[in-house]
Amino acid sequence: MTLTIPGFDHIRLPGAGGVELATAVGGSGSPVVLLHGFPQTHLMWRHVAERLADEHTVICPDLRGYGASDKPAATDPDVYAKRAMAADVVTLAAALGHERFALVGHDRGALVAFRAGLDHPETITHLGILDIVPTLDMWNVLHGVSAAVGYHLFLMAQPPGLPETMIAGSADAFFGSFLDAWANDPAAMPEDVRAEYLRASAAAVPSIVADYRASAGIDVLHDQADLDAGSQLAMPVTVVQQDWGARLGYDAAGVWKAWAPDLDHRLTRAGHFMAEEAPDEIAATIRGLLAR
């Protein structure tokens, strides 16, 4: 049985191109869409969603290729391009009657949110980003031995076949290693939640790899095209990160300022899974973003 956010409805909504997304919806008020990261599902937002639902309609889908959402075969690079995944989000929100909405993403979901902000500036009113830099910048800041922290990015960038076989052969160990290594507070992820993440990820190895492979190919091309065109995020943007700039030797706020003129850049002491480790902080940050 799929775990979902207590008190929320769990429904299937249309994405782009016939894809359906499993989505938790709750609360009332102005709409906020929350996109999960790796190796997780929409369940990662359970605490933040409950805190926001008294003032907002909160919409938490499983991304294409993750959780209980459809997992189309990666027959071409476009299938798991962040452009297609961003179109999913815009389509499902429209199906609920929301032509404009705020969007917050964590990790992989933040990459989707970033692309949605660039591709759909008339739709995304506010943009929240948790613990990433854009795809193009991500590859530029990973260099030397410090890049080992992102070894999975390089593994899943390889041609189809070997990464899928390697990961599927030890799925719990592979996905569990990130849940362990990236958490500052393991108690924030109870055993039933951890088990749900492992179960869902093991059932989605080909599509998860395809999502990452897109970020080593077509997503880079899309980001580069926007950079060359001088495209920027037109809406208020809040970025919350661990201090990756200090760890990897780059100016994180400067990277984001180039894309987002109206930027609030913050560092957190929470681990990567900050929505679960520090839900009060993240919910308050989102409320602050929506007030801008």
Solvent accessible surface area in square Angstrom, and as a share of the most:
residue,aa,sasa,rsa
1,M,220,0.98
2,T,44,0.26
3,L,59,0.29
4,T,42,0.24
5,I,1,0.00
6,P,89,0.56
7,G,85,0.82
8,F,22,0.09
9,D,96,0.50
10,H,72,0.32
11,I,65,0.33
12,R,113,0.41
13,L,16,0.08
14,P,66,0.41
15,G,6,0.06
16,A,24,0.18
17,G,87,0.84
18,G,70,0.68
19,V,12,0.07
20,E,75,0.33
21,L,2,0.01
22,A,2,0.01
23,T,0,0.00
24,A,0,0.00
25,V,24,0.14
26,G,11,0.10
27,G,46,0.44
28,S,76,0.49
29,G,47,0.45
30,S,66,0.43
31,P,23,0.14
32,V,1,0.00
33,V,0,0.00
34,L,0,0.00
35,L,0,0.00
36,H,0,0.00
37,G,0,0.00
38,F,0,0.00
39,P,0,0.00
40,Q,4,0.02
41,T,4,0.03
42,H,0,0.00
43,L,4,0.02
44,M,2,0.01
45,W,0,0.00
46,R,18,0.07
47,H,59,0.26
48,V,0,0.00
49,A,0,0.00
50,E,78,0.35
51,R,82,0.30
52,L,0,0.00
53,A,19,0.15
54,D,109,0.56
55,E,96,0.43
56,H,20,0.09
57,T,20,0.11
58,V,0,0.00
59,I,0,0.00
60,C,0,0.00
61,P,0,0.00
62,D,1,0.00
63,L,4,0.02
64,R,16,0.06
65,G,0,0.00
66,Y,3,0.01
67,G,12,0.12
68,A,34,0.26
69,S,4,0.02
70,D,47,0.25
71,K,76,0.32
72,P,40,0.25
73,A,76,0.59
74,A,58,0.45
75,T,115,0.67
76,D,65,0.34
77,P,92,0.58
78,D,83,0.43
79,V,24,0.14
80,Y,4,0.01
81,A,2,0.02
82,K,6,0.02
83,R,100,0.36
84,A,22,0.17
85,M,2,0.01
86,A,0,0.00
87,A,27,0.21
88,D,2,0.01
89,V,1,0.01
90,V,30,0.18
91,T,48,0.28
92,L,0,0.00
93,A,0,0.00
94,A,41,0.32
95,A,54,0.42
96,L,54,0.27
97,G,60,0.57
98,H,40,0.18
99,E,125,0.56
100,R,136,0.49
101,F,2,0.01
102,A,4,0.03
103,L,0,0.00
104,V,1,0.01
105,G,0,0.00
106,H,0,0.00
107,D,15,0.08
108,R,7,0.02
109,G,0,0.00
110,A,0,0.00
111,L,7,0.03
112,V,0,0.00
113,A,0,0.00
114,F,4,0.02
115,R,5,0.02
116,A,0,0.00
117,G,0,0.00
118,L,23,0.11
119,D,41,0.21
120,H,39,0.18
121,P,62,0.39
122,E,109,0.49
123,T,11,0.06
124,I,1,0.01
125,T,32,0.18
126,H,30,0.13
127,L,0,0.00
128,G,4,0.03
129,I,0,0.00
130,L,4,0.02
131,D,9,0.05
132,I,20,0.10
133,V,10,0.06
134,P,0,0.00
135,T,4,0.02
136,L,18,0.09
137,D,24,0.12
138,M,24,0.11
139,W,56,0.20
140,N,104,0.54
141,V,16,0.09
142,L,21,0.10
143,H,106,0.47
144,G,65,0.62
145,V,144,0.83
146,S,39,0.25
147,A,14,0.11
148,A,71,0.55
149,V,64,0.37
150,G,4,0.04
151,Y,104,0.40
152,H,11,0.05
153,L,16,0.08
154,F,87,0.36
155,L,35,0.17
156,M,0,0.00
157,A,30,0.23
158,Q,81,0.36
159,P,98,0.62
160,P,104,0.65
161,G,37,0.36
162,L,114,0.57
163,P,0,0.00
164,E,32,0.14
165,T,96,0.56
166,M,101,0.45
167,I,3,0.01
168,A,62,0.48
169,G,70,0.68
170,S,56,0.36
171,A,13,0.10
172,D,88,0.45
173,A,71,0.55
174,F,21,0.09
175,F,2,0.01
176,G,3,0.03
177,S,47,0.31
178,F,7,0.03
179,L,4,0.02
180,D,86,0.45
181,A,82,0.63
182,W,42,0.15
183,A,18,0.14
184,N,96,0.49
185,D,62,0.32
186,P,97,0.61
187,A,87,0.68
188,A,18,0.14
189,M,19,0.09
190,P,63,0.40
191,E,128,0.57
192,D,86,0.45
193,V,9,0.05
194,R,55,0.20
195,A,51,0.39
196,E,10,0.05
197,Y,1,0.00
198,L,25,0.13
199,R,115,0.42
200,A,5,0.04
201,S,4,0.03
202,A,44,0.34
203,A,69,0.53
204,A,1,0.01
205,V,4,0.03
206,P,91,0.57
207,S,6,0.04
208,I,1,0.00
209,V,1,0.00
210,A,8,0.06
211,D,0,0.00
212,Y,5,0.02
213,R,47,0.17
214,A,8,0.06
215,S,1,0.00
216,A,42,0.33
217,G,30,0.29
218,I,24,0.12
219,D,4,0.02
220,V,38,0.22
221,L,121,0.60
222,H,32,0.14
223,D,5,0.03
224,Q,67,0.30
225,A,61,0.47
226,D,22,0.11
227,L,89,0.44
228,D,107,0.55
229,A,81,0.63
230,G,55,0.53
231,S,38,0.25
232,Q,89,0.39
233,L,2,0.01
234,A,84,0.65
235,M,9,0.04
236,P,25,0.16
237,V,0,0.00
238,T,5,0.03
239,V,0,0.00
240,V,2,0.01
241,Q,1,0.01
242,Q,12,0.05
243,D,60,0.31
244,W,43,0.15
245,G,7,0.06
246,A,79,0.62
247,R,140,0.51
248,L,20,0.10
249,G,65,0.62
250,Y,40,0.15
251,D,96,0.50
252,A,10,0.07
253,A,41,0.32
254,G,30,0.29
255,V,28,0.16
256,W,0,0.00
257,K,103,0.44
258,A,64,0.50
259,W,6,0.02
260,A,0,0.00
261,P,66,0.41
262,D,69,0.36
263,L,33,0.17
264,D,38,0.20
265,H,44,0.20
266,R,102,0.37
267,L,101,0.50
268,T,15,0.09
269,R,237,0.86
270,A,16,0.12
271,G,0,0.00
272,H,11,0.05
273,F,2,0.01
274,M,0,0.00
275,A,0,0.00
276,E,8,0.03
277,E,32,0.14
278,A,20,0.16
279,P,20,0.13
280,D,96,0.50
281,E,71,0.32
282,I,1,0.00
283,A,0,0.00
284,A,57,0.44
285,T,9,0.05
286,I,4,0.02
287,R,87,0.32
288,G,32,0.31
289,L,3,0.01
290,L,33,0.16
291,A,87,0.68
292,R,101,0.37
